[in-house]
Amino acid sequence: EGSTYENIFLSPEMIRDMEAGFTDDRARQRVIYGKFVSESSAPFDYDMVLRLFDERLEAEKARTGHKYLCCWDLARKRDYTVGFVIDRTYAPFFLIVNHLRIRRVDWETIYSKIAEYHYAYNRCPLVIDATSMGGDMALSRLQKMRLPVEGIEMGGKTKQMMLETLQDELGATVQVPAEYEHLFGAKAKGAFRSFPIPELQEELANYRWEDKHLATDHVMALALGTWWIRNHGPVQFMDIDIFANTGR
């Protein structure tokens, strides 16, 4: 057990804001007050969740020469469309540098947002959830927009492997790039670091393998991105500028 209020890297004001944002009391007890009890049904333990976020980090714009990935879990009405921008320049150390969460907008608005993030982050590759009919439609539409997008069906064994990959990465010990050693030391437990995202923190803390009635938009978007990185390599897939000779 250990309270988040004991974390010297998070201000009391930040922790109070995080606590106020939790809608699930079990998640609040695990993440804020360290009441997490390890369960085989919970793939992401208290330490994994807590060390992912650092108040000293913040969302950032694209940096020249950096390699990014935008990963998207798509929805239009009841659930949220969630996207993350992952800086994969320093692989196997990764930074979540931006986040979008929208709901109850039309598909064209979603496509426009995906394109906007693609161009904003050095024309980075895109990966989306193509599990449903909406996912297939989105993949076709984004391809017609000439965006470098890959659709992955997240059902069955693939979903299980994606979640296990995210679990592995959040528990891995990795080399920290020199630029961030002053924050995290030469080695870091957990391959990802992020600015605080309360919705992601709550979903990870509350996630169970049996997730039928859980909010999972953020978890699945991050698992999708992690799976893509693991299978394609950090800087290999679609890193060429496909519009280089088109004047765009």
Solvent accessible surface area in square Angstrom, and as a share of the most:
residue,aa,sasa,rsa
1,E,176,0.79
2,G,22,0.21
3,S,29,0.19
4,T,0,0.00
5,Y,83,0.31
6,E,128,0.58
7,N,36,0.19
8,I,151,0.77
9,F,91,0.38
10,L,10,0.05
11,S,38,0.25
12,P,71,0.44
13,E,101,0.45
14,M,36,0.16
15,I,1,0.00
16,R,124,0.45
17,D,99,0.51
18,M,4,0.02
19,E,35,0.16
20,A,88,0.68
21,G,42,0.40
22,F,10,0.04
23,T,126,0.73
24,D,30,0.16
25,D,83,0.43
26,R,142,0.52
27,A,0,0.00
28,R,53,0.19
29,Q,62,0.28
30,R,17,0.06
31,V,2,0.01
32,I,0,0.00
33,Y,74,0.28
34,G,3,0.03
35,K,93,0.39
36,F,30,0.12
37,V,107,0.62
38,S,95,0.61
39,E,75,0.34
40,S,114,0.73
41,S,44,0.29
42,A,11,0.08
43,P,5,0.03
44,F,1,0.01
45,D,53,0.28
46,Y,35,0.13
47,D,78,0.41
48,M,24,0.11
49,V,1,0.01
50,L,28,0.14
51,R,61,0.22
52,L,1,0.01
53,F,11,0.05
54,D,10,0.05
55,E,59,0.26
56,R,94,0.34
57,L,25,0.13
58,E,133,0.60
59,A,50,0.39
60,E,52,0.23
61,K,174,0.74
62,A,31,0.24
63,R,78,0.28
64,T,139,0.81
65,G,61,0.58
66,H,23,0.10
67,K,72,0.31
68,Y,2,0.01
69,L,0,0.00
70,C,0,0.00
71,C,0,0.00
72,W,2,0.01
73,D,15,0.08
74,L,23,0.11
75,A,19,0.15
76,R,78,0.28
77,K,126,0.54
78,R,188,0.69
79,D,54,0.28
80,Y,46,0.18
81,T,1,0.00
82,V,0,0.00
83,G,1,0.01
84,F,1,0.00
85,V,1,0.00
86,I,0,0.00
87,D,0,0.00
88,R,0,0.00
89,T,50,0.29
90,Y,44,0.17
91,A,34,0.27
92,P,74,0.47
93,F,0,0.00
94,F,9,0.04
95,L,6,0.03
96,I,4,0.02
97,V,4,0.02
98,N,35,0.18
99,H,38,0.17
100,L,27,0.13
101,R,93,0.34
102,I,29,0.15
103,R,81,0.30
104,R,170,0.62
105,V,42,0.24
106,D,76,0.40
107,W,51,0.18
108,E,86,0.39
109,T,50,0.29
110,I,1,0.00
111,Y,6,0.02
112,S,66,0.43
113,K,63,0.27
114,I,0,0.00
115,A,13,0.10
116,E,90,0.40
117,Y,26,0.10
118,H,2,0.01
119,Y,75,0.28
120,A,56,0.43
121,Y,8,0.03
122,N,68,0.35
123,R,64,0.23
124,C,4,0.02
125,P,2,0.01
126,L,0,0.00
127,V,0,0.00
128,I,0,0.00
129,D,24,0.13
130,A,4,0.03
131,T,68,0.40
132,S,68,0.44
133,M,170,0.76
134,G,18,0.17
135,G,3,0.03
136,D,76,0.40
137,M,90,0.40
138,A,0,0.00
139,L,36,0.18
140,S,49,0.31
141,R,85,0.31
142,L,0,0.00
143,Q,96,0.43
144,K,155,0.66
145,M,47,0.21
146,R,122,0.45
147,L,9,0.04
148,P,8,0.05
149,V,16,0.09
150,E,44,0.20
151,G,24,0.23
152,I,23,0.12
153,E,113,0.50
154,M,11,0.05
155,G,38,0.36
156,G,65,0.63
157,K,169,0.72
158,T,36,0.21
159,K,54,0.23
160,Q,78,0.35
161,M,87,0.39
162,M,0,0.00
163,L,3,0.01
164,E,69,0.31
165,T,7,0.04
166,L,0,0.00
167,Q,51,0.22
168,D,77,0.40
169,E,27,0.12
170,L,3,0.01
171,G,20,0.19
172,A,33,0.26
173,T,85,0.50
174,V,13,0.07
175,Q,89,0.39
176,V,2,0.01
177,P,23,0.15
178,A,88,0.68
179,E,76,0.34
180,Y,16,0.06
181,E,70,0.31
182,H,146,0.65
183,L,34,0.17
184,F,33,0.14
185,G,32,0.31
186,A,54,0.42
187,K,126,0.53
188,A,3,0.02
189,K,101,0.43
190,G,2,0.02
191,A,0,0.00
192,F,2,0.01
193,R,18,0.07
194,S,0,0.00
195,F,28,0.11
196,P,24,0.15
197,I,3,0.01
198,P,54,0.34
199,E,56,0.25
200,L,0,0.00
201,Q,2,0.01
202,E,25,0.11
203,E,16,0.07
204,L,1,0.00
205,A,2,0.01
206,N,21,0.11
207,Y,2,0.01
208,R,38,0.14
209,W,75,0.26
210,E,132,0.59
211,D,20,0.10
212,K,159,0.67
213,H,167,0.75
214,L,45,0.22
215,A,69,0.54
216,T,26,0.15
217,D,16,0.08
218,H,2,0.01
219,V,0,0.00
220,M,12,0.05
221,A,0,0.00
222,L,0,0.00
223,A,0,0.00
224,L,0,0.00
225,G,0,0.00
226,T,2,0.01
227,W,47,0.16
228,W,0,0.00
229,I,13,0.06
230,R,116,0.42
231,N,83,0.43
232,H,55,0.24
233,G,15,0.14
234,P,44,0.28
235,V,65,0.38
236,Q,139,0.62
237,F,57,0.24
238,M,61,0.27
239,D,45,0.23
240,I,133,0.68
241,D,64,0.33
242,I,58,0.29
243,F,2,0.01
244,A,69,0.54
245,N,152,0.78
246,T,64,0.37
247,G,80,0.76
248,R,140,0.51
